[in-house]
Amino acid sequence: MGIYVNGVLQAYDEQDTADTGSAPGISQEVSTILELNAGDVISLTVFQNSGSPATSLSASNGGAVVAPQLQAEWQAP
């Protein structure tokens, strides 16, 4: 999983989050603080290489949908 700005990798996390069947809700996250400019494009990319198709699932947690997401916040100078 990686955070990209204008197509350039800025931060990543790599781990085995394979579903073992014993623990639902296995998750992965990556975070960073970046100086951005107007017009910069931020993207979150997730990939897997297990050799078989994988699906990113959403789950209901007390009525709230929990799914893959990218969150960005502006911090004023």
C-alpha positions in Angstrom: 0.0 0.0 0.0 1.5 3.3 -1.0 0.7 7.1 -1.0 1.8 8.8 -4.2 2.0 12.5 -5.0 2.0 13.3 -8.7 2.9 9.7 -9.4 5.9 9.6 -7.1 5.9 7.2 -4.1 6.0 9.1 -0.8 5.2 6.5 1.8 4.4 2.8 1.9 3.6 -0.2 4.1 4.2 -3.8 3.0 2.8 -6.7 5.1 1.1 -10.0 4.8 -2.6 -9.3 5.4 -3.9 -12.5 4.0 -7.2 -13.6 5.4 -6.5 -16.5 7.7 -10.2 -17.2 8.2 -9.8 -16.8 12.0 -9.8 -13.1 12.4 -12.1 -10.9 10.3 -11.2 -7.3 9.7 -7.4 -7.7 9.1 -6.3 -4.2 8.1 -3.4 -2.3 6.8 -2.5 1.4 6.9 0.1 3.9 5.8 0.5 7.6 6.9 2.8 10.5 6.3 3.0 14.3 6.6 3.8 16.0 3.3 4.2 19.6 2.1 1.9 19.9 -0.9 1.3 22.5 -3.6 -1.9 23.6 -5.2 -2.7 21.2 -8.0 -0.8 18.2 -6.5 -2.5 14.9 -7.1 -2.6 12.5 -4.1 -3.4 8.8 -4.6 -3.5 5.6 -2.6 -2.4 2.5 -4.4 -2.9 -1.0 -3.1 -1.6 -4.2 -4.7 -1.2 -7.8 -4.1 1.0 -10.6 -5.6 -0.4 -13.8 -4.2 -0.9 -15.2 -7.7 -4.7 -15.3 -7.4 -7.3 -12.5 -7.6 -8.0 -10.6 -4.4 -10.9 -8.4 -3.5 -10.9 -5.4 -1.2 -13.9 -5.9 1.0 -16.1 -3.5 2.9 -17.6 -4.4 6.2 -20.3 -3.1 8.4 -19.3 -2.0 11.8 -22.3 -1.0 13.9 -24.0 0.5 10.8 -21.0 2.3 9.6 -19.3 1.1 6.4 -15.6 0.4 6.8 -13.8 0.3 3.4 -10.5 1.3 1.8 -10.1 5.0 1.9 -7.7 7.9 1.6 -7.9 10.8 4.0 -6.0 14.1 3.7 -6.1 17.1 6.0 -4.8 20.6 5.5 -2.8 22.0 8.3 -2.6 25.8 8.3 0.8 27.4 8.7 
